Amino acid sequence: FFSDYTDMQFRVAMASPTGQPIAIVDNAASAEVKGFELEFNFLPAPGLQLSAGVGYLDAKYTALDPGTPVTLDDEFVDTPDWSVMLAGQYTVPLQNRGELTGRIDYAYKTEMQRSVINSPFVVQDDYSLVNGRLTYRPDSGRWEAAAFVTNLTNEAVMITGIDGLTGLGVVEAQYAPLRQWGVSVRYNF
């Protein structure tokens, strides 16, 4: 794929001339995004489903409006160069008692900026996430119960960050939840 943007806007937090924190909407003028995505699904045996995917992104600003705090060398926010996904799911029929499905997902993303004005303080390093789920569904299909775990390896993943106020000594970041586990029940009407 290839995308050519004009009048691309972004929100930037910065200090005003009086030193007060402000948020402004600015225009990056022009940008290009190119890359590819490949996805595969395999059904090698009854009840077994394997999935894989890979993606590559090359995103860059091509021209900037005068006075914008972003430079042509800045990387796009939330845009990893590479992403990889692997998943496996296996369903076992339980003789006249429904079925049991186990699933595991793996996702990997390369380093990415979390602030429009690139900063070493709000960069998310390469990371991997693993999630698992075990689901029971009776033959009627009217309901299901599941046990699950997300972020099995307890990875700290920054999901957003602001470092436009470094003159004021302010850097802010939000993180995704660490490992979580639980059970769920769903009923279909």
Buried (B, 14 or more C-beta within 10 A) or exposed (E): EEEEBEEBEBEBBBBEEEEEBEEEEBBBBBBEBEBEEEEEEEEEEEEEBBBBBBBBBEBBBBEBEEEBBBEEEBBBBBBBBBBBBBBBBBBEEEEEEBBBBEBBBBBBBBEBBBBBBBBEEBBBEEBBBBBBBBBBBBEEEEEBBBEBBBBBEEBEBBEBBBBBBBEEEEBBBEEBEEEEEEEEEEEEE
